[in-house]
Amino acid sequence: MHDNKYFAAVIYSIALCGLLSSCTPGVKASPRESLLSMNWEYRHFPNEAEPLLEIAESLYSENGTLEDNTKSLHAACKAVDLEPDNARAQHMASRACFWLTDYGELPFCYDMKNLENKVLNCTDFGEKAIKLEPDNAEYNLYYALNMGMKIQKINFARQALNIMPLINALKQTIKIDESIHEGEPLRVLAAIYLKAPPWPAGPGDEEKALELLEKAVQKYPGHPLNHMFYAEALMEVEEYELAMEEINNARNLVDPAKYSWRSEKYLNMIDKLDRKIKKEAE
């Protein structure tokens, strides 16, 4: 049941919460309007890293608005420009960059040197953050999440070359603190093992996936994606009745007040897997 789309596991939105999908965008400013707006922002932001990071932290929220999280990224970007060896600044840029990508927006910052908007490679921030502080779980997790977003956009041959840094970052996160976001590093790594082709074609391992997901649902039963991916793993080993129980558990845990715009995405994922399990069980 594996195919060349095994890195879609990473995009289950992998992440902070869910799968990568584009939200309905609002009215977008013209490139010139965006450039002028960002130029104004950068000029009126503080010119010291710490005040900028306070702004970035105060504006960022998982359930926040596109406008606030965009400004959080811009403040973090300016802090990075001022202090490139500031691990916290690199992480805040990495985190906000992931949020925007997951939301379906193209992340960019203002290039003060060339006076132009610059499209970002979100993995750069996380890579620098973990070089500066390799034992920080959050830094490793967001590097992995951004790497997952990046991998799904490249061709299959190059995906195989990039998957091990992603897996290693998730293993490091689990080693430091597996509990982040209700067991997110456990479910993301399990999703990769579940959807990947097995050795020698890839790192797929259904046994490891089941082990990680059993741990996730037992220790962190409150997140719907732990149950959803566990249901998928159970389906792969033909435990259809248990898989349906887990799908129902996942659906019941989707709370719009908690998961905001990701709620609809989660429900779509759950419904799609529900149909697949029922078809496989026939």
C-alpha positions as CSV (number, residue, x, y, z in Angstrom):
1,M,0.0,0.0,0.0
2,H,3.1,2.2,-0.3
3,D,3.8,4.5,-3.2
4,N,6.1,7.3,-4.2
5,K,4.1,9.8,-2.2
6,Y,5.4,8.5,1.1
7,F,6.7,11.9,2.1
8,A,3.1,13.1,2.2
9,A,3.3,11.7,5.7
10,V,5.4,14.7,6.6
11,I,2.8,17.1,5.3
12,Y,0.0,15.8,7.4
13,S,0.8,19.1,8.5
14,I,2.9,17.4,10.1
15,A,3.0,19.5,12.3
16,L,2.1,21.7,14.8
17,C,-1.1,20.4,14.2
18,G,-2.0,19.1,10.8
19,L,-1.7,18.6,7.1
20,L,-0.5,21.1,4.7
21,S,-3.3,22.8,2.9
22,S,-4.1,26.2,1.5
23,C,-6.7,28.3,3.2
24,T,-8.9,30.6,1.2
25,P,-6.7,33.7,0.8
26,G,-8.0,37.2,1.4
27,V,-7.5,40.1,-0.9
28,K,-3.7,40.3,-1.6
29,A,-1.8,43.5,-1.9
30,S,0.1,44.2,-5.1
31,P,3.9,43.5,-5.0
32,R,4.5,47.3,-4.7
33,E,2.0,47.7,-1.9
34,S,3.6,44.7,-0.1
35,L,7.1,46.1,-0.5
36,L,6.1,49.5,0.8
37,S,4.2,48.0,3.7
38,M,7.1,45.8,4.7
39,N,9.6,48.6,4.2
40,W,7.5,50.7,6.6
41,E,7.4,47.9,9.1
42,Y,11.1,47.3,9.1
43,R,11.9,51.0,9.5
44,H,9.5,51.3,12.5
45,F,10.5,48.1,14.2
46,P,13.2,48.4,16.9
47,N,16.8,48.2,15.9
48,E,17.8,45.8,18.6
49,A,17.2,42.0,18.7
50,E,15.6,41.6,22.1
51,P,12.8,44.1,21.6
52,L,12.2,42.6,18.2
53,L,11.9,39.1,19.7
54,E,9.5,40.4,22.3
55,I,7.3,41.7,19.5
56,A,7.7,38.4,17.6
57,E,6.7,36.4,20.6
58,S,3.7,38.6,21.5
59,L,2.3,38.4,18.0
60,Y,2.8,34.7,17.3
61,S,0.0,32.2,18.1
62,E,-1.0,28.8,16.7
63,N,-4.6,30.0,16.5
64,G,-3.6,33.6,15.6
65,T,-4.4,35.7,12.5
66,L,-2.5,35.7,9.3
67,E,-1.6,39.3,9.8
68,D,-0.2,38.8,13.3
69,N,1.8,35.8,12.5
70,T,3.2,37.5,9.3
71,K,4.3,40.4,11.4
72,S,5.8,38.0,13.9
73,L,7.9,36.5,11.1
74,H,9.0,40.0,9.9
75,A,10.1,41.0,13.4
76,A,12.0,37.7,13.8
77,C,13.6,38.2,10.4
78,K,14.9,41.6,11.4
79,A,16.3,40.2,14.6
80,V,18.1,37.5,12.6
81,D,19.6,40.2,10.3
82,L,20.8,42.1,13.4
83,E,22.1,39.0,15.3
84,P,22.5,36.0,13.0
85,D,24.0,33.9,15.9
86,N,21.0,34.4,18.1
87,A,19.4,30.9,18.3
88,R,16.2,32.2,19.7
89,A,15.8,34.6,16.8
90,Q,16.5,31.9,14.3
91,H,13.9,29.6,15.9
92,M,11.2,32.3,16.1
93,A,11.7,32.9,12.3
94,S,11.6,29.1,11.7
95,R,8.4,28.7,13.7
96,A,6.5,31.6,12.1
97,C,7.8,30.6,8.7
98,F,6.3,27.1,9.2
99,W,3.0,28.5,10.3
100,L,2.7,30.6,7.2
101,T,3.6,27.8,4.9
102,D,1.2,25.4,6.6
103,Y,-1.5,28.1,6.3
104,G,-0.9,28.2,2.5
105,E,1.0,31.5,2.3
106,L,4.4,32.2,0.7
107,P,6.7,33.4,3.5
108,F,8.9,36.3,2.8
109,C,10.8,39.0,4.6
110,Y,12.3,42.4,3.7
111,D,15.9,42.4,2.5
112,M,17.2,45.7,4.0
113,K,20.4,45.5,2.0
114,N,18.8,45.1,-1.5
115,L,15.5,46.9,-0.5
116,E,13.3,44.1,-1.8
117,N,11.1,41.3,-0.5
118,K,12.9,38.0,-0.2
119,V,11.1,34.6,-0.4
120,L,12.4,32.5,2.4
121,N,13.8,29.0,2.7
122,C,12.3,28.2,6.1
123,T,14.7,25.3,6.8
124,D,17.6,27.7,6.9
125,F,16.4,29.2,10.1
126,G,15.9,25.9,11.8
127,E,19.3,24.5,10.6
128,K,21.1,27.5,12.1
129,A,19.1,27.3,15.3
130,I,20.0,23.7,16.0
131,K,23.7,24.3,15.1
132,L,23.7,27.0,17.8
133,E,21.6,24.9,20.3
134,P,21.5,21.3,19.2
135,D,19.8,20.1,22.4
136,N,16.7,22.3,22.1
137,A,13.6,20.1,21.4
138,E,11.5,22.9,19.8
139,Y,14.3,24.0,17.6
140,N,14.8,20.4,16.3
141,L,11.0,19.9,15.8
142,Y,10.5,23.0,13.7
143,Y,13.5,22.3,11.6
144,A,12.0,18.9,10.9
145,L,8.6,20.3,10.1
146,N,10.0,22.9,7.7
147,M,12.2,20.2,6.1
148,G,9.0,18.1,5.6
149,M,7.4,21.0,3.8
150,K,10.5,21.4,1.6
151,I,10.8,17.7,0.8
152,Q,7.3,17.4,-0.7
153,K,8.2,20.1,-3.2
154,I,11.2,18.4,-4.7
155,N,11.5,15.4,-7.0
156,F,11.4,11.9,-5.7
157,A,15.2,11.2,-6.2
158,R,16.1,14.2,-4.2
159,Q,13.6,13.4,-1.5
160,A,15.5,10.2,-0.6
161,L,18.6,12.3,-0.1
162,N,16.9,14.7,2.3
163,I,14.8,12.4,4.4
164,M,17.6,11.3,6.9
165,P,18.2,14.9,8.3
166,L,14.4,15.0,8.9
167,I,14.3,11.7,10.6
168,N,17.4,12.5,12.7
169,A,15.9,15.8,13.8
170,L,12.7,14.0,14.9
171,K,14.7,11.4,16.8
172,Q,16.6,14.1,18.5
173,T,13.4,15.9,19.4
174,I,12.0,12.7,20.9
175,K,15.2,12.1,22.9
176,I,15.0,15.6,24.4
177,D,11.2,16.0,24.9
178,E,8.7,13.7,23.1
179,S,5.7,15.5,24.7
180,I,5.9,18.7,22.5
181,H,2.5,19.5,21.0
182,E,1.0,16.3,22.6
183,G,3.5,13.9,21.1
184,E,4.0,15.5,17.7
185,P,7.5,14.2,17.1
186,L,6.2,10.7,17.8
187,R,3.3,10.9,15.4
188,V,5.4,12.7,12.6
189,L,8.2,10.1,12.8
190,A,5.6,7.3,12.9
191,A,3.8,8.7,9.8
192,I,7.0,8.7,7.9
193,Y,7.7,5.1,8.9
194,L,4.1,4.1,8.0
195,K,4.0,5.7,4.6
196,A,7.5,5.1,3.4
197,P,8.5,2.1,1.3
198,P,10.6,-0.4,3.4
199,W,14.3,-0.9,3.1
200,P,16.1,-0.8,0.7
201,A,13.8,1.6,-1.2
202,G,13.2,3.7,1.9
203,P,13.0,4.0,5.7
204,G,9.5,2.5,6.0
205,D,8.9,0.3,9.0
206,E,5.3,-0.6,10.0
207,E,6.4,-2.2,13.3
208,K,8.2,1.0,14.4
209,A,5.2,3.1,13.3
210,L,2.8,1.0,15.4
211,E,5.1,1.2,18.4
212,L,5.4,5.0,18.2
213,L,1.7,5.5,17.7
214,E,0.7,3.2,20.5
215,K,2.9,5.3,22.7
216,A,1.4,8.5,21.4
217,V,-2.2,7.5,22.0
218,Q,-1.4,6.1,25.4
219,K,0.6,9.0,26.7
220,Y,-1.0,11.9,24.7
221,P,-4.6,10.8,24.1
222,G,-5.9,14.3,23.6
223,H,-4.7,15.0,20.1
224,P,-6.8,13.8,17.2
225,L,-3.9,13.1,14.9
226,N,-2.4,10.6,17.2
227,H,-5.5,8.5,16.9
228,M,-5.9,9.1,13.2
229,F,-2.4,7.9,12.4
230,Y,-2.8,5.0,14.8
231,A,-6.0,4.1,12.9
232,E,-4.0,4.1,9.6
233,A,-1.3,1.9,11.1
234,L,-3.9,-0.6,12.4
235,M,-5.5,-0.6,8.9
236,E,-2.1,-1.6,7.4
237,V,-2.0,-4.7,9.6
238,E,-5.7,-5.4,8.8
239,E,-7.0,-4.6,12.3
240,Y,-10.0,-2.9,10.8
241,E,-12.3,-2.9,13.8
242,L,-9.7,-1.3,16.1
243,A,-8.9,1.1,13.3
244,M,-12.5,2.3,13.1
245,E,-12.5,2.8,16.9
246,E,-9.5,5.0,16.6
247,I,-11.0,7.0,13.7
248,N,-14.0,7.7,15.8
249,N,-11.8,8.7,18.7
250,A,-9.9,11.1,16.4
251,R,-13.1,12.7,15.0
252,N,-14.5,13.2,18.5
253,L,-11.4,15.1,19.6
254,V,-11.5,17.7,16.8
255,D,-12.4,20.9,18.7
256,P,-12.7,24.1,16.6
257,A,-12.1,26.2,19.7
258,K,-8.7,24.5,20.2
259,Y,-7.6,23.9,16.6
260,S,-9.1,26.9,14.8
261,W,-8.6,26.8,11.0
262,R,-6.9,23.4,11.2
263,S,-10.2,21.7,12.4
264,E,-11.6,21.5,8.9
265,K,-8.4,20.1,7.6
266,Y,-8.3,17.5,10.4
267,L,-11.9,16.4,9.7
268,N,-11.2,16.1,6.0
269,M,-8.2,13.9,6.7
270,I,-10.2,11.8,9.1
271,D,-13.1,11.3,6.8
272,K,-10.8,10.4,3.9
273,L,-9.1,7.7,6.0
274,D,-12.5,6.5,7.3
275,R,-13.6,5.8,3.8
276,K,-10.3,4.0,3.0
277,I,-10.5,1.8,6.0
278,K,-14.1,0.8,5.2
279,K,-13.1,0.0,1.6
280,E,-10.1,-2.1,2.7
281,A,-12.3,-4.0,5.2
282,E,-14.7,-5.1,2.5
